[in-house]
Amino acid sequence: MRLTRRYRGGLDNRVGPARNKEHRVTILYCHCAYADVVPEETRRAVRAALAAADGRVEVVADLCERAAARDPLLAELASGDGPLHVVACYPRAVRWLFEFAGASLPGSATVHNMRTDDAATILTRLGLAAHTLSPGGRKPGEGGNGFPEKSPDDWIAWYPVIDEDRCVSCGQCMEFCLFGAYERDADKRIRVANPAACKLNCPACARVCPKSAIIFPKFPDGGPIAGTDGTLAADAEDGMRGDLARLGKEDVYDVLRQRAARAREAARAKFPDRKDPAAE
């Protein structure tokens, strides 16, 4: 879901009230509605203040979801003339989400990180005053934040994006992934081809990447996997233990059996006259 507010007037990207219409600012705000990684008080305070902003304000429930859908809005914003502010999460994660959507974020864009900065800091940088968000009513099908609720069968946009500045296309992520999220493109570069195939809350492929090039923007523990600028220093095996605990009772052997079955189906389609040893 995307909420759009357009206002006359303009903001520049200096601290304090904006006056110059030639430097019209656009603000893209991601509520990160389907992951518990941004403090609720920060989201509420920033969103309330944006309602009174001069300029163009775009509000999206989930930037990851919009990037996976290649939402034309992202390309439109990235190619705009005026300064662009993105209020979301780690700047490295935001940059590569835009790239995944086919929209290169301009170097002049400013990313405000609600995972690390409080509302007062972000609003000061935007030149906005804090406001109180009235509770308001809920429409049928809306969550407490005003965005549509997700049913257990709805896709939560948990998937990796690749930091192309770091990736060397070694293929370890693709070989490790059980779910078929990765492929090689025509240039033999690794790409995320099937984001919806990724297992919810599983960031294990990021731990085997030797360059810390894989980002999961919704990863709750922060660090390079979530998009900080550092590299993974902890032992990958220790991190995977935590990942498996977070996944709960997932039967990895079921996943392996399913992958083997898919491979057999693909082989039968490609070689219909060949006998299937598993059927004998």
C-alpha positions in Angstrom: 0.0 0.0 0.0 1.3 3.5 -0.8 -0.1 6.7 0.6 0.7 9.8 -1.3 0.6 13.4 -0.1 1.6 16.3 -2.3 1.9 19.8 -1.0 2.7 23.1 -2.6 5.9 24.9 -1.6 9.3 23.4 -1.1 11.9 22.4 1.3 15.7 22.5 1.0 17.8 20.0 2.7 19.3 22.4 5.2 18.3 22.3 8.9 15.5 24.8 9.5 12.4 26.0 7.6 12.7 25.8 3.8 12.1 28.8 1.6 13.5 28.2 -1.8 10.9 26.6 -4.2 13.7 25.9 -6.7 15.1 23.3 -4.3 11.9 21.4 -3.8 12.5 18.3 -1.6 10.8 15.0 -1.9 10.5 12.7 1.1 10.0 9.0 0.9 9.0 7.4 4.2 9.0 3.7 4.8 7.0 2.6 7.8 8.6 -0.9 7.8 5.1 -2.1 8.8 5.8 -5.8 8.7 9.0 -6.1 10.7 9.7 -5.1 14.3 13.1 -3.4 13.6 12.2 0.3 14.0 11.0 1.7 17.4 7.3 2.3 17.2 7.7 5.7 18.9 10.1 6.8 16.2 7.8 5.7 13.4 4.8 7.4 14.9 6.6 10.7 15.6 8.2 11.0 12.2 5.0 10.0 10.3 3.0 12.6 12.3 5.4 15.4 11.5 5.5 14.5 7.8 1.8 15.2 7.6 2.6 18.9 8.0 5.6 18.9 5.6 5.8 21.3 2.7 6.7 19.5 -0.5 6.1 16.1 -1.8 5.8 13.2 0.8 5.4 9.6 -0.3 4.5 7.1 2.4 4.9 3.4 1.8 4.2 0.5 4.1 7.3 -1.5 3.2 10.1 -0.3 0.9 11.4 -3.9 0.6 8.0 -4.9 -0.9 8.0 -1.9 -3.3 11.5 -2.7 -4.4 10.6 -6.4 -5.1 7.7 -5.2 -7.1 9.9 -2.8 -9.1 7.5 -0.1 -8.2 7.9 2.7 -10.8 7.6 5.2 -7.9 11.2 4.5 -6.9 12.6 5.2 -10.4 10.5 8.4 -10.5 11.8 9.6 -7.2 15.4 8.6 -8.0 15.4 10.6 -11.2 13.7 13.7 -9.7 15.3 17.1 -10.0 15.1 18.2 -6.3 16.8 16.8 -3.2 15.5 13.4 -2.1 15.3 12.3 1.5 14.5 8.7 2.3 13.4 7.9 5.8 13.9 4.2 6.3 16.8 2.1 7.6 20.5 1.7 7.0 21.7 3.7 4.0 23.6 0.8 2.4 20.4 -1.3 2.6 18.3 1.5 1.1 20.8 2.1 -1.8 20.8 -1.6 -2.9 17.0 -1.9 -2.5 16.7 1.0 -5.0 19.2 -0.8 -7.3 17.3 -4.0 -7.0 14.2 -2.1 -8.1 16.1 -0.8 -11.2 16.4 2.7 -9.8 19.8 4.0 -8.9 19.6 6.3 -5.8 21.4 9.5 -6.6 24.5 10.4 -4.6 22.8 13.6 -3.5 20.0 11.6 -1.7 20.0 11.6 2.1 19.0 8.5 3.9 17.7 8.9 7.5 18.0 5.7 9.6 15.1 5.1 11.9 16.8 2.0 13.2 19.6 4.1 14.8 18.4 7.7 15.0 15.5 8.9 17.1 12.7 11.0 15.8 14.0 14.3 17.1 17.3 13.8 15.2 15.6 12.9 11.9 13.0 15.7 12.1 15.7 18.3 12.9 17.7 17.2 9.8 14.5 17.5 7.8 13.7 20.9 9.2 10.4 19.7 10.7 8.8 20.2 14.1 7.5 17.3 16.1 3.7 16.7 16.1 1.4 14.4 18.1 -0.1 11.6 16.1 -3.8 11.3 17.0 -4.9 7.6 17.3 -7.7 7.9 14.8 -10.0 5.0 13.8 -9.1 1.7 12.1 -10.7 0.7 8.8 -11.5 -3.0 8.3 -8.4 -4.9 7.3 -6.0 -2.3 8.6 -3.4 -2.8 11.3 -2.8 -0.5 14.2 -0.5 1.5 12.0 -3.1 2.1 9.3 -1.6 -0.3 6.7 -3.3 -3.5 5.5 -2.8 -6.5 7.8 -0.9 -9.5 6.5 -2.6 -12.9 6.7 -0.5 -16.0 7.4 -0.6 -16.8 3.7 0.6 -13.3 2.6 4.2 -12.8 1.6 6.4 -10.8 3.9 9.1 -9.2 1.8 12.0 -10.9 3.5 14.8 -11.4 0.9 18.4 -10.5 0.2 19.8 -7.7 -1.8 23.3 -7.7 -3.1 25.9 -5.0 -2.5 27.4 -5.0 -6.0 30.4 -2.9 -4.8 31.4 -5.9 -2.7 30.1 -8.9 -4.5 32.7 -11.0 -6.5 30.1 -13.5 -7.8 31.9 -16.4 -6.2 28.5 -18.2 -6.0 28.7 -19.4 -2.4 25.4 -17.9 -1.6 23.7 -19.6 -4.5 25.3 -23.0 -3.7 24.3 -22.6 0.0 20.7 -21.4 -0.5 18.1 -24.2 -0.2 15.3 -22.2 -1.7 16.4 -21.1 -5.1 16.5 -17.4 -4.5 19.7 -16.8 -6.5 20.7 -17.3 -10.1 23.5 -16.3 -12.4 22.7 -13.8 -15.1 24.0 -13.8 -18.7 27.2 -12.1 -17.5 27.7 -14.8 -14.9 26.9 -12.3 -12.1 25.0 -13.5 -9.1 21.6 -12.0 -8.8 18.5 -12.4 -6.6 16.1 -13.9 -9.1 13.3 -15.2 -6.9 13.0 -13.0 -3.8 9.6 -14.6 -2.8 11.4 -18.0 -2.6 13.5 -16.9 0.3 12.7 -18.5 3.6 11.2 -15.9 6.1 13.8 -15.0 8.8 16.6 -17.0 7.2 19.7 -14.9 6.6 22.1 -17.9 6.6 23.4 -17.2 3.0 24.7 -13.8 4.2 26.9 -15.6 6.7 28.8 -17.6 4.1 29.5 -14.6 1.9 33.2 -13.9 2.1 32.7 -10.2 1.2 29.7 -9.4 3.5 27.9 -8.4 0.3 24.5 -9.8 1.2 22.0 -7.6 3.0 18.7 -8.5 4.6 17.1 -5.1 5.4 14.7 -6.7 7.9 17.4 -8.6 9.8 16.6 -7.8 13.4 20.1 -8.0 14.9 21.7 -5.2 12.9 25.3 -5.3 11.7 26.4 -5.9 8.1 23.6 -8.3 7.4 21.1 -5.5 8.1 23.2 -3.0 6.1 25.8 -1.4 8.3 29.1 -0.5 6.6 31.2 -3.1 8.4 32.0 -6.7 7.6 31.1 -9.9 9.4 33.7 -10.7 12.0 31.8 -13.3 14.1 32.0 -17.0 13.3 29.4 -17.9 10.7 28.5 -21.2 12.5 27.7 -19.3 15.7 25.4 -17.0 13.8 23.7 -19.8 12.0 22.8 -21.4 15.3 20.9 -18.2 16.2 19.3 -18.2 12.7 18.0 -21.8 13.2 16.7 -20.9 16.6 14.8 -18.0 15.1 13.3 -20.3 12.4 12.0 -22.6 15.0 11.1 -26.2 14.1 11.7 -25.9 10.4 12.5 -29.4 9.0 15.6 -28.8 6.8 15.3 -32.4 5.5 11.8 -31.6 4.2 13.4 -28.6 2.3 16.1 -30.9 0.9 13.5 -33.4 -0.2 11.4 -30.7 -1.9 14.5 -29.4 -3.7 15.4 -32.9 -4.9 11.8 -33.3 -6.2 11.9 -30.1 -8.1 15.2 -31.1 -9.6 13.7 -34.4 -10.7 10.7 -32.6 -12.3 13.1 -30.3 -14.2 15.1 -33.2 -15.4 12.0 -35.1 -16.6 10.9 -32.1 -18.5 14.2 -31.7 -20.1 14.9 -35.4 -20.8 11.4 -37.0 -21.0 12.8 -40.4 -22.3 15.2 -40.8 -19.4 14.3 -43.1 -16.6 13.9 -41.6 -13.1 16.0 -43.8 -10.7 13.8 -42.6 -7.8 10.7 -44.2 -9.4 12.3 -47.6 -9.8 
